[in-house]
């Protein structure tokens, strides 16, 4: 493959990766899908490819759909609760963020809700909402009719509507939210934390990274007690992660997040969904494999001064 052909693919890599991530909810799977697309680009008779960008979009979309339909992936996500792989603000895999629809399509809330969709519905939703493809273009990508694309889009929008964010949150607002959360959780008074939570708040975590152990809680008092217990220092917790992590405020998938880092390694994140001035959802992730890409991005970022130390 000549350098111009490789450069043509590389010029599309970030867009293809962000498309695959939205479809799969996993950076690792998205990278694999992009690599498979590159191998097909390498093997293709490119003399008959009139619009390389359209060809690459079609291939990465269908490679991703094949992964979504795979028996292994269905088993993994049916085994219990599932959370998207978290990405740090500024990660190129988050892709376009010029419109509210593009930003919402990559939030943890919407990525999780898209699990309800059939693979084709998910593809239509992502291509339409995040990348602004016309229904005629989507029909060509997915080998369906234009009217079918419109129907899939209507059903998908209806199913994910409840998870769309009410407003964008910038870095300053995210820091204020996380500061209030950390201050309340560290105070030893669960009533302060309860006051920050909505009545229908839900919390889910990956069980400190233990495979296939998911923890789900509801009710403000129960969640406040669990968060308070997690902030309580113990020697066992320090041994588990190898020290006392620093707590930082940040943005993960466009939402305010508490990021726990030990030296240059992220050991856990808690992503907060905010409704009005209260937290309506907490998502905790500490599986090292699911934090690997985030850790690489963290090492390139300037996290600033931590809010405090954990444990």
C-alpha positions as CSV (number, residue, x, y, z in Angstrom):
1,X,0.0,0.0,0.0
2,X,1.5,3.3,-1.0
3,X,1.8,6.2,1.4
4,X,-1.0,8.2,-0.1
5,X,-3.4,5.4,0.4
6,X,-2.3,4.9,4.0
7,X,-2.6,8.7,4.6
8,X,-6.1,8.6,3.1
9,X,-7.1,6.0,5.7
10,X,-5.4,7.8,8.6
11,X,-7.2,11.0,7.7
12,X,-10.4,9.1,8.5
13,X,-9.2,7.1,11.5
14,X,-10.5,9.4,14.3
15,X,-13.9,9.7,12.7
16,X,-14.2,6.0,12.2
17,X,-13.1,5.3,15.8
18,X,-15.6,7.7,17.2
19,X,-18.4,6.1,15.1
20,X,-17.4,2.6,16.2
21,X,-17.2,3.7,19.9
22,X,-20.7,5.1,19.8
23,X,-21.9,1.8,18.2
24,X,-20.0,-0.5,20.6
25,X,-19.6,1.5,23.8
26,X,-16.1,0.2,24.1
27,X,-12.9,1.8,23.1
28,X,-11.1,-1.5,22.8
29,X,-13.8,-3.0,20.5
30,X,-13.8,0.3,18.5
31,X,-10.1,0.1,17.9
32,X,-10.4,-3.5,16.8
33,X,-13.2,-2.5,14.4
34,X,-11.1,0.3,12.9
35,X,-8.2,-2.1,12.5
36,X,-10.5,-4.6,10.7
37,X,-11.6,-1.8,8.5
38,X,-8.0,-0.9,7.7
39,X,-7.3,-4.5,6.7
40,X,-10.3,-4.5,4.3
41,X,-9.1,-1.2,2.9
42,X,-5.7,-2.7,2.3
43,X,-7.2,-5.8,0.5
44,X,-9.8,-3.9,-1.5
45,X,-9.6,-3.0,-5.2
46,X,-9.5,0.7,-4.6
47,X,-9.8,1.6,-8.3
48,X,-13.5,0.9,-8.0
49,X,-14.0,2.9,-4.8
50,X,-15.4,6.3,-5.9
51,X,-15.8,7.9,-2.5
52,X,-13.3,6.4,0.0
53,X,-14.8,8.2,3.0
54,X,-18.3,6.7,2.3
55,X,-16.7,3.2,1.7
56,X,-14.8,3.3,5.0
57,X,-17.9,4.5,6.9
58,X,-20.0,1.6,5.4
59,X,-17.3,-0.9,6.3
60,X,-16.7,0.2,9.9
61,X,-20.4,0.4,10.5
62,X,-21.0,-3.1,9.3
63,X,-18.0,-4.5,11.1
64,X,-19.3,-2.9,14.3
65,X,-22.8,-4.3,13.7
66,X,-21.3,-7.8,13.3
67,X,-19.6,-7.4,16.7
68,X,-22.9,-6.2,18.3
69,X,-24.6,-9.3,16.9
70,X,-21.9,-11.7,18.0
71,X,-22.9,-14.4,20.5
72,X,-19.9,-13.6,22.8
73,X,-20.8,-9.9,23.1
74,X,-24.5,-10.7,23.8
75,X,-23.4,-13.1,26.5
76,X,-21.1,-10.6,28.1
77,X,-23.7,-7.9,28.2
78,X,-26.5,-10.2,29.3
79,X,-24.5,-11.5,32.3
80,X,-25.4,-8.5,34.3
81,X,-25.3,-4.7,34.2
82,X,-23.1,-3.1,31.7
83,X,-21.4,0.2,31.5
84,X,-19.7,1.9,28.5
85,X,-16.0,2.3,28.7
86,X,-15.3,5.8,30.1
87,X,-13.4,8.3,28.1
88,X,-11.7,11.5,29.4
89,X,-12.8,14.9,28.1
90,X,-10.7,15.7,25.0
91,X,-10.2,12.1,23.9
92,X,-10.4,12.1,20.1
93,X,-12.6,8.9,20.2
94,X,-15.4,11.1,21.6
95,X,-15.6,12.5,18.2
96,X,-17.7,15.5,17.0
97,X,-19.1,17.7,19.7
98,X,-20.4,20.7,17.8
99,X,-24.1,20.1,18.4
100,X,-26.1,19.1,21.5
101,X,-27.1,15.9,19.7
102,X,-23.5,14.9,19.1
103,X,-22.6,15.6,22.7
104,X,-25.6,13.7,24.0
105,X,-24.9,10.6,21.8
106,X,-21.6,9.9,23.6
107,X,-22.8,10.4,27.2
108,X,-22.8,7.3,29.5
109,X,-26.6,7.7,29.9
110,X,-27.3,7.5,26.2
111,X,-24.7,4.9,25.4
112,X,-26.3,2.7,28.1
113,X,-29.8,3.3,26.8
114,X,-28.7,2.4,23.3
115,X,-28.3,-1.2,24.6
116,X,-32.1,-1.4,24.4
117,X,-31.9,-0.9,20.6
118,X,-31.5,-3.5,17.9
119,X,-28.1,-3.2,16.2
120,X,-29.6,-1.6,13.0
121,X,-31.6,0.9,15.1
122,X,-28.5,1.8,17.0
123,X,-26.5,2.3,13.8
124,X,-29.3,4.5,12.3
125,X,-29.5,6.6,15.5
126,X,-25.7,7.1,15.7
127,X,-25.3,7.9,12.0
128,X,-28.3,10.3,12.0
129,X,-27.9,12.1,15.4
130,X,-24.1,12.1,15.8
131,X,-22.9,12.3,12.2
132,X,-25.9,14.0,10.5
133,X,-26.1,11.5,7.6
134,X,-29.2,11.8,5.5
135,X,-31.6,8.9,5.4
136,X,-30.6,8.2,1.8
137,X,-27.0,8.0,2.9
138,X,-27.8,5.7,5.9
139,X,-29.9,3.5,3.6
140,X,-26.9,3.0,1.3
141,X,-24.6,2.3,4.3
142,X,-26.9,-0.3,5.9
143,X,-28.4,-1.7,2.7
144,X,-31.9,-0.8,3.8
145,X,-34.6,1.4,2.3
146,X,-34.8,5.1,3.0
147,X,-38.2,4.6,4.7
148,X,-36.8,1.8,6.9
149,X,-34.1,4.2,8.0
150,X,-36.7,6.8,8.9
151,X,-38.7,4.2,10.9
152,X,-35.6,3.0,12.8
153,X,-34.6,6.5,13.6
154,X,-38.1,7.3,15.0
155,X,-38.1,4.2,17.2
156,X,-34.5,4.8,18.4
157,X,-35.2,8.4,19.3
158,X,-38.2,7.4,21.3
159,X,-36.4,4.7,23.3
160,X,-33.4,6.9,24.2
161,X,-35.3,10.2,24.8
162,X,-35.5,9.7,28.6
163,X,-31.7,9.6,28.9
164,X,-30.8,12.7,27.0
165,X,-29.1,15.4,29.1
166,X,-31.1,18.5,29.9
167,X,-28.1,20.8,29.6
168,X,-24.4,20.9,28.8
169,X,-21.9,21.0,31.7
170,X,-18.6,22.8,31.3
171,X,-15.4,22.2,33.2
172,X,-16.1,24.9,35.9
173,X,-19.6,23.5,36.5
174,X,-18.3,20.0,36.7
175,X,-15.7,20.9,39.2
176,X,-18.3,22.6,41.4
177,X,-20.6,19.6,41.3
178,X,-17.7,17.2,42.1
179,X,-16.4,19.4,44.9
180,X,-19.8,19.5,46.6
181,X,-20.1,15.7,46.2
182,X,-16.6,15.0,47.7
183,X,-17.1,17.5,50.5
184,X,-20.4,15.9,51.5
185,X,-19.0,12.4,51.2
186,X,-16.0,13.2,53.3
187,X,-17.9,15.0,56.0
188,X,-19.1,11.9,57.8
189,X,-22.7,13.1,57.7
190,X,-24.8,11.1,55.3
191,X,-27.6,13.7,55.4
192,X,-25.4,16.2,53.5
193,X,-24.9,13.6,50.8
194,X,-28.6,12.7,50.7
195,X,-29.4,16.4,50.1
196,X,-27.4,16.3,46.9
197,X,-29.3,13.3,45.5
198,X,-32.6,13.1,43.7
199,X,-35.4,11.0,45.2
200,X,-35.1,8.4,42.4
201,X,-31.3,8.3,42.3
202,X,-29.6,5.1,41.2
203,X,-26.0,3.9,41.6
204,X,-24.2,1.2,39.8
205,X,-20.6,0.0,40.0
206,X,-18.5,-2.8,38.7
207,X,-17.8,-4.1,42.2
208,X,-14.2,-2.7,42.5
209,X,-13.3,-4.3,39.2
210,X,-14.1,-7.8,40.2
211,X,-15.3,-9.7,37.1
212,X,-19.0,-10.2,36.7
213,X,-19.8,-8.7,40.1
214,X,-22.0,-5.6,39.7
215,X,-23.5,-3.6,42.5
216,X,-26.8,-1.6,42.0
217,X,-28.4,0.5,44.6
218,X,-31.4,2.8,44.8
219,X,-32.8,5.1,47.5
220,X,-30.8,8.2,48.6
221,X,-30.1,7.0,52.1
222,X,-28.7,3.6,50.9
223,X,-26.6,5.3,48.3
224,X,-25.3,7.9,50.7
225,X,-24.3,5.3,53.2
226,X,-22.5,3.2,50.6
227,X,-20.6,6.3,49.3
228,X,-19.7,7.3,52.8
229,X,-18.4,3.8,53.5
230,X,-16.3,3.9,50.3
231,X,-14.7,7.2,51.4
232,X,-13.8,5.8,54.9
233,X,-10.0,5.1,55.0
234,X,-8.9,1.5,55.8
235,X,-5.5,-0.2,55.4
236,X,-7.2,-2.9,53.2
237,X,-8.3,-0.2,50.6
238,X,-4.8,1.2,50.5
239,X,-3.3,-2.3,49.9
240,X,-5.9,-3.0,47.2
241,X,-4.7,-0.1,45.0
242,X,-1.2,0.4,46.3
243,X,-1.5,3.7,48.2
244,X,-3.7,6.7,48.8
245,X,-5.2,8.0,45.5
246,X,-5.6,11.7,44.8
247,X,-9.2,12.8,43.9
248,X,-9.7,15.0,40.9
249,X,-12.7,16.6,39.3
250,X,-13.1,16.1,35.6
251,X,-15.4,15.4,32.7
252,X,-16.0,11.8,31.6
253,X,-18.1,11.4,28.4
254,X,-19.3,14.9,28.9
255,X,-20.5,14.4,32.5
256,X,-18.9,15.6,35.8
257,X,-16.8,12.9,37.3
258,X,-14.6,12.1,40.3
259,X,-11.4,10.6,39.1
260,X,-9.1,8.8,41.6
261,X,-5.5,8.6,40.4
262,X,-2.4,7.1,42.0
263,X,0.7,8.6,40.5
264,X,-0.1,8.5,36.8
265,X,-2.6,5.7,36.9
266,X,-6.4,6.1,37.2
267,X,-7.7,3.6,39.7
268,X,-11.4,4.5,39.6
269,X,-13.9,7.0,38.3
270,X,-17.4,7.9,39.5
271,X,-19.5,9.6,36.8
272,X,-22.4,11.7,37.9
273,X,-25.6,12.4,36.0
274,X,-27.0,15.7,37.0
275,X,-30.7,16.7,36.9
276,X,-31.3,20.3,38.0
277,X,-28.9,20.9,40.9
278,X,-28.9,17.3,42.1
279,X,-27.3,14.0,41.2
280,X,-29.6,11.4,39.6
281,X,-27.2,8.7,38.7
282,X,-23.8,7.5,39.9
283,X,-21.7,5.1,37.8
284,X,-18.5,3.7,39.4
285,X,-15.8,2.0,37.3
286,X,-12.6,0.6,38.7
287,X,-11.8,-2.4,36.5
288,X,-8.2,-1.7,35.3
289,X,-8.9,-3.1,31.8
290,X,-11.8,-0.7,31.3
291,X,-9.7,2.2,32.6
292,X,-6.6,1.5,30.4
293,X,-7.4,4.0,27.6
294,X,-8.5,6.7,30.1
295,X,-5.2,6.2,32.0
296,X,-3.2,6.8,28.8
297,X,-5.2,10.0,28.1
298,X,-4.8,11.0,31.8
299,X,-1.0,10.8,31.5
300,X,-1.1,13.3,28.6
301,X,-3.5,15.7,30.4
302,X,-2.8,18.4,33.0
303,X,-5.1,17.3,35.9
304,X,-4.2,20.3,38.1
305,X,-4.3,20.1,41.9
306,X,-6.3,17.3,43.4
307,X,-9.4,18.1,45.5
308,X,-8.1,15.8,48.3
309,X,-6.6,12.4,49.1
310,X,-8.8,9.3,49.3
311,X,-8.1,7.1,52.3
